[in-house]
Amino acid sequence: MMQSTITITGEEAFVNTYRHGLDSKRRITIPSEWRAQMGSENSLYVLPDVSRKCLFMVTPLMMKLRLERIRSQPMSDSKTRDFYRALGARSERVSWDTQGRFRIKDDLLGHAQIRNDVVMLGTIDRIEIWDPASLEQMGLVAEKQFEEAAKHVGF
């Protein structure tokens, strides 16, 4: 059986949804399918979503691409400095152990209101981490909205 992959800047797309509980040390486990896609670097950046109560994880390559885009902004601009300061203070680089477990700092877990369980969503170029109740309250994109969004991006 042949598998097909989608390539985005040299990486496969993160797809699927996984539910996990935090273990006794409050660690999350990255599914092995996603770890295999991340290569040998064994680390990720965990960032707070700026408009929703969730976290997202990006690979070092995706973080590099995002930083290249924002580095084009002048550091003399106070909003640019504010963003750098907030992003640096609120983000974290994590590494996982041989079983794919890693610990996210409490401030980030608090931002996403994560207490015991998490839902991990593959969102093509990143992974979102949600508290199940928060995700349920927000809801996934309805079919009509999905169709409109697909047209918007030319899919």
ChimeraX commands (.cxc) that place a marker at each C-alpha (Angstrom):
marker #1 position 0.00,0.00,0.00 radius 0.5
marker #1 position 1.46,3.35,-1.04 radius 0.5
marker #1 position 1.22,6.38,1.25 radius 0.5
marker #1 position 0.92,9.89,-0.09 radius 0.5
marker #1 position 2.23,12.95,1.68 radius 0.5
marker #1 position 1.75,16.69,1.35 radius 0.5
marker #1 position 4.98,18.68,1.42 radius 0.5
marker #1 position 5.11,22.11,3.01 radius 0.5
marker #1 position 8.56,23.71,3.08 radius 0.5
marker #1 position 10.13,20.28,3.28 radius 0.5
marker #1 position 7.81,18.85,5.93 radius 0.5
marker #1 position 4.71,16.71,5.78 radius 0.5
marker #1 position 1.43,18.31,6.78 radius 0.5
marker #1 position 0.15,17.75,10.32 radius 0.5
marker #1 position -3.30,16.20,10.03 radius 0.5
marker #1 position -5.64,14.31,12.36 radius 0.5
marker #1 position -6.94,14.82,15.89 radius 0.5
marker #1 position -5.64,13.17,19.05 radius 0.5
marker #1 position -6.89,13.21,22.63 radius 0.5
marker #1 position -4.47,12.76,25.51 radius 0.5
marker #1 position -4.46,13.20,29.24 radius 0.5
marker #1 position -1.63,14.95,31.02 radius 0.5
marker #1 position 0.39,12.38,32.96 radius 0.5
marker #1 position 1.25,12.69,36.67 radius 0.5
marker #1 position 4.14,15.04,35.81 radius 0.5
marker #1 position 1.77,17.13,33.59 radius 0.5
marker #1 position 3.46,15.98,30.38 radius 0.5
marker #1 position 1.85,15.69,26.96 radius 0.5
marker #1 position 2.72,12.96,24.47 radius 0.5
marker #1 position 3.25,13.84,20.82 radius 0.5
marker #1 position 1.74,11.12,18.63 radius 0.5
marker #1 position 4.43,8.99,16.97 radius 0.5
marker #1 position 3.03,9.82,13.52 radius 0.5
marker #1 position 3.78,13.50,14.08 radius 0.5
marker #1 position 7.17,12.86,15.69 radius 0.5
marker #1 position 8.21,10.93,12.58 radius 0.5
marker #1 position 7.33,13.98,10.46 radius 0.5
marker #1 position 9.41,16.34,12.59 radius 0.5
marker #1 position 12.75,14.82,11.77 radius 0.5
marker #1 position 15.73,14.41,14.05 radius 0.5
marker #1 position 15.80,17.82,15.75 radius 0.5
marker #1 position 13.59,16.54,18.59 radius 0.5
marker #1 position 12.25,19.96,19.57 radius 0.5
marker #1 position 9.30,22.27,19.01 radius 0.5
marker #1 position 8.26,25.80,19.86 radius 0.5
marker #1 position 5.11,26.17,21.94 radius 0.5
marker #1 position 3.36,29.52,21.49 radius 0.5
marker #1 position 0.14,31.02,22.82 radius 0.5
marker #1 position -2.50,31.73,20.21 radius 0.5
marker #1 position -2.95,35.50,20.15 radius 0.5
marker #1 position -6.74,35.45,19.73 radius 0.5
marker #1 position -7.99,32.15,21.19 radius 0.5
marker #1 position -7.49,30.12,24.34 radius 0.5
marker #1 position -5.23,27.50,22.81 radius 0.5
marker #1 position -1.57,26.84,22.18 radius 0.5
marker #1 position 0.18,25.97,19.01 radius 0.5
marker #1 position 3.35,24.08,18.34 radius 0.5
marker #1 position 5.61,24.69,15.39 radius 0.5
marker #1 position 8.78,22.99,14.24 radius 0.5
marker #1 position 12.06,24.92,14.29 radius 0.5
marker #1 position 11.81,25.27,10.50 radius 0.5
marker #1 position 8.33,26.81,10.68 radius 0.5
marker #1 position 9.45,29.08,13.52 radius 0.5
marker #1 position 12.38,30.23,11.39 radius 0.5
marker #1 position 10.02,31.09,8.53 radius 0.5
marker #1 position 7.70,33.02,10.86 radius 0.5
marker #1 position 10.61,34.92,12.40 radius 0.5
marker #1 position 12.02,35.83,9.00 radius 0.5
marker #1 position 8.70,37.44,8.15 radius 0.5
marker #1 position 8.46,39.49,11.35 radius 0.5
marker #1 position 12.15,40.45,11.35 radius 0.5
marker #1 position 11.43,42.64,8.34 radius 0.5
marker #1 position 9.61,45.03,10.69 radius 0.5
marker #1 position 11.66,47.95,12.04 radius 0.5
marker #1 position 12.80,47.53,15.64 radius 0.5
marker #1 position 12.33,51.27,16.08 radius 0.5
marker #1 position 8.57,50.64,16.00 radius 0.5
marker #1 position 7.17,50.26,19.53 radius 0.5
marker #1 position 4.50,47.70,18.48 radius 0.5
marker #1 position 7.20,45.53,16.93 radius 0.5
marker #1 position 9.23,45.64,20.15 radius 0.5
marker #1 position 6.09,44.91,22.19 radius 0.5
marker #1 position 5.35,41.88,20.03 radius 0.5
marker #1 position 8.91,40.52,20.30 radius 0.5
marker #1 position 8.87,41.01,24.05 radius 0.5
marker #1 position 5.49,39.32,24.50 radius 0.5
marker #1 position 6.27,36.45,22.14 radius 0.5
marker #1 position 9.64,35.76,23.71 radius 0.5
marker #1 position 8.29,35.85,27.26 radius 0.5
marker #1 position 5.22,33.73,26.55 radius 0.5
marker #1 position 6.78,31.07,24.31 radius 0.5
marker #1 position 8.87,28.03,25.03 radius 0.5
marker #1 position 11.11,25.62,23.16 radius 0.5
marker #1 position 10.55,22.05,24.31 radius 0.5
marker #1 position 12.24,18.73,23.64 radius 0.5
marker #1 position 10.60,15.36,24.05 radius 0.5
marker #1 position 11.88,12.15,25.55 radius 0.5
marker #1 position 12.09,8.76,23.79 radius 0.5
marker #1 position 8.38,8.19,24.39 radius 0.5
marker #1 position 7.43,11.56,22.91 radius 0.5
marker #1 position 6.58,13.20,26.24 radius 0.5
marker #1 position 7.29,16.83,27.01 radius 0.5
marker #1 position 6.30,19.36,29.66 radius 0.5
marker #1 position 4.73,22.74,28.83 radius 0.5
marker #1 position 5.24,25.49,31.38 radius 0.5
marker #1 position 2.30,26.30,33.64 radius 0.5
marker #1 position 1.81,29.83,32.24 radius 0.5
marker #1 position 1.12,28.42,28.78 radius 0.5
marker #1 position -1.17,25.70,30.13 radius 0.5
marker #1 position -3.03,28.43,32.01 radius 0.5
marker #1 position -3.42,30.52,28.85 radius 0.5
marker #1 position -5.17,27.58,27.18 radius 0.5
marker #1 position -7.08,26.69,30.38 radius 0.5
marker #1 position -5.65,23.16,30.20 radius 0.5
marker #1 position -6.04,21.18,33.41 radius 0.5
marker #1 position -6.05,17.43,32.74 radius 0.5
marker #1 position -6.88,16.52,29.16 radius 0.5
marker #1 position -5.87,17.94,25.79 radius 0.5
marker #1 position -7.03,17.72,22.22 radius 0.5
marker #1 position -4.24,18.03,19.68 radius 0.5
marker #1 position -5.32,19.14,16.21 radius 0.5
marker #1 position -3.13,18.88,13.15 radius 0.5
marker #1 position -3.65,22.16,11.31 radius 0.5
marker #1 position -1.37,21.54,8.33 radius 0.5
marker #1 position 1.68,23.66,9.28 radius 0.5
marker #1 position 1.32,23.51,13.06 radius 0.5
marker #1 position -0.32,21.57,15.88 radius 0.5
marker #1 position -2.95,23.24,18.06 radius 0.5
marker #1 position -3.40,22.17,21.68 radius 0.5
marker #1 position -6.82,22.74,23.27 radius 0.5
marker #1 position -8.65,22.04,26.47 radius 0.5
marker #1 position -11.49,19.74,25.30 radius 0.5
marker #1 position -14.22,21.96,26.81 radius 0.5
marker #1 position -12.80,25.11,25.19 radius 0.5
marker #1 position -12.62,23.41,21.81 radius 0.5
marker #1 position -16.15,22.08,22.15 radius 0.5
marker #1 position -17.41,25.55,23.11 radius 0.5
marker #1 position -15.71,27.13,20.09 radius 0.5
marker #1 position -16.71,24.28,17.79 radius 0.5
marker #1 position -15.03,23.18,14.61 radius 0.5
marker #1 position -15.76,24.92,11.33 radius 0.5
marker #1 position -19.23,24.04,10.03 radius 0.5
marker #1 position -19.55,22.53,6.54 radius 0.5
marker #1 position -20.73,25.80,4.93 radius 0.5
marker #1 position -17.91,27.77,6.57 radius 0.5
marker #1 position -15.44,25.08,5.49 radius 0.5
marker #1 position -16.64,25.40,1.90 radius 0.5
marker #1 position -16.32,29.20,2.00 radius 0.5
marker #1 position -12.87,29.03,3.59 radius 0.5
marker #1 position -11.71,26.52,0.95 radius 0.5
marker #1 position -12.84,28.86,-1.80 radius 0.5
marker #1 position -11.12,31.78,-0.06 radius 0.5
marker #1 position -7.73,30.04,-0.09 radius 0.5
marker #1 position -8.23,28.52,-3.54 radius 0.5
marker #1 position -8.36,24.92,-2.40 radius 0.5
marker link #1:1,2 radius 0.2
marker link #1:2,3 radius 0.2
marker link #1:3,4 radius 0.2
marker link #1:4,5 radius 0.2
marker link #1:5,6 radius 0.2
marker link #1:6,7 radius 0.2
marker link #1:7,8 radius 0.2
marker link #1:8,9 radius 0.2
marker link #1:9,10 radius 0.2
marker link #1:10,11 radius 0.2
marker link #1:11,12 radius 0.2
marker link #1:12,13 radius 0.2
marker link #1:13,14 radius 0.2
marker link #1:14,15 radius 0.2
marker link #1:15,16 radius 0.2
marker link #1:16,17 radius 0.2
marker link #1:17,18 radius 0.2
marker link #1:18,19 radius 0.2
marker link #1:19,20 radius 0.2
marker link #1:20,21 radius 0.2
marker link #1:21,22 radius 0.2
marker link #1:22,23 radius 0.2
marker link #1:23,24 radius 0.2
marker link #1:24,25 radius 0.2
marker link #1:25,26 radius 0.2
marker link #1:26,27 radius 0.2
marker link #1:27,28 radius 0.2
marker link #1:28,29 radius 0.2
marker link #1:29,30 radius 0.2
marker link #1:30,31 radius 0.2
marker link #1:31,32 radius 0.2
marker link #1:32,33 radius 0.2
marker link #1:33,34 radius 0.2
marker link #1:34,35 radius 0.2
marker link #1:35,36 radius 0.2
marker link #1:36,37 radius 0.2
marker link #1:37,38 radius 0.2
marker link #1:38,39 radius 0.2
marker link #1:39,40 radius 0.2
marker link #1:40,41 radius 0.2
marker link #1:41,42 radius 0.2
marker link #1:42,43 radius 0.2
marker link #1:43,44 radius 0.2
marker link #1:44,45 radius 0.2
marker link #1:45,46 radius 0.2
marker link #1:46,47 radius 0.2
marker link #1:47,48 radius 0.2
marker link #1:48,49 radius 0.2
marker link #1:49,50 radius 0.2
marker link #1:50,51 radius 0.2
marker link #1:51,52 radius 0.2
marker link #1:52,53 radius 0.2
marker link #1:53,54 radius 0.2
marker link #1:54,55 radius 0.2
marker link #1:55,56 radius 0.2
marker link #1:56,57 radius 0.2
marker link #1:57,58 radius 0.2
marker link #1:58,59 radius 0.2
marker link #1:59,60 radius 0.2
marker link #1:60,61 radius 0.2
marker link #1:61,62 radius 0.2
marker link #1:62,63 radius 0.2
marker link #1:63,64 radius 0.2
marker link #1:64,65 radius 0.2
marker link #1:65,66 radius 0.2
marker link #1:66,67 radius 0.2
marker link #1:67,68 radius 0.2
marker link #1:68,69 radius 0.2
marker link #1:69,70 radius 0.2
marker link #1:70,71 radius 0.2
marker link #1:71,72 radius 0.2
marker link #1:72,73 radius 0.2
marker link #1:73,74 radius 0.2
marker link #1:74,75 radius 0.2
marker link #1:75,76 radius 0.2
marker link #1:76,77 radius 0.2
marker link #1:77,78 radius 0.2
marker link #1:78,79 radius 0.2
marker link #1:79,80 radius 0.2
marker link #1:80,81 radius 0.2
marker link #1:81,82 radius 0.2
marker link #1:82,83 radius 0.2
marker link #1:83,84 radius 0.2
marker link #1:84,85 radius 0.2
marker link #1:85,86 radius 0.2
marker link #1:86,87 radius 0.2
marker link #1:87,88 radius 0.2
marker link #1:88,89 radius 0.2
marker link #1:89,90 radius 0.2
marker link #1:90,91 radius 0.2
marker link #1:91,92 radius 0.2
marker link #1:92,93 radius 0.2
marker link #1:93,94 radius 0.2
marker link #1:94,95 radius 0.2
marker link #1:95,96 radius 0.2
marker link #1:96,97 radius 0.2
marker link #1:97,98 radius 0.2
marker link #1:98,99 radius 0.2
marker link #1:99,100 radius 0.2
marker link #1:100,101 radius 0.2
marker link #1:101,102 radius 0.2
marker link #1:102,103 radius 0.2
marker link #1:103,104 radius 0.2
marker link #1:104,105 radius 0.2
marker link #1:105,106 radius 0.2
marker link #1:106,107 radius 0.2
marker link #1:107,108 radius 0.2
marker link #1:108,109 radius 0.2
marker link #1:109,110 radius 0.2
marker link #1:110,111 radius 0.2
marker link #1:111,112 radius 0.2
marker link #1:112,113 radius 0.2
marker link #1:113,114 radius 0.2
marker link #1:114,115 radius 0.2
marker link #1:115,116 radius 0.2
marker link #1:116,117 radius 0.2
marker link #1:117,118 radius 0.2
marker link #1:118,119 radius 0.2
marker link #1:119,120 radius 0.2
marker link #1:120,121 radius 0.2
marker link #1:121,122 radius 0.2
marker link #1:122,123 radius 0.2
marker link #1:123,124 radius 0.2
marker link #1:124,125 radius 0.2
marker link #1:125,126 radius 0.2
marker link #1:126,127 radius 0.2
marker link #1:127,128 radius 0.2
marker link #1:128,129 radius 0.2
marker link #1:129,130 radius 0.2
marker link #1:130,131 radius 0.2
marker link #1:131,132 radius 0.2
marker link #1:132,133 radius 0.2
marker link #1:133,134 radius 0.2
marker link #1:134,135 radius 0.2
marker link #1:135,136 radius 0.2
marker link #1:136,137 radius 0.2
marker link #1:137,138 radius 0.2
marker link #1:138,139 radius 0.2
marker link #1:139,140 radius 0.2
marker link #1:140,141 radius 0.2
marker link #1:141,142 radius 0.2
marker link #1:142,143 radius 0.2
marker link #1:143,144 radius 0.2
marker link #1:144,145 radius 0.2
marker link #1:145,146 radius 0.2
marker link #1:146,147 radius 0.2
marker link #1:147,148 radius 0.2
marker link #1:148,149 radius 0.2
marker link #1:149,150 radius 0.2
marker link #1:150,151 radius 0.2
marker link #1:151,152 radius 0.2
marker link #1:152,153 radius 0.2
marker link #1:153,154 radius 0.2
marker link #1:154,155 radius 0.2
view
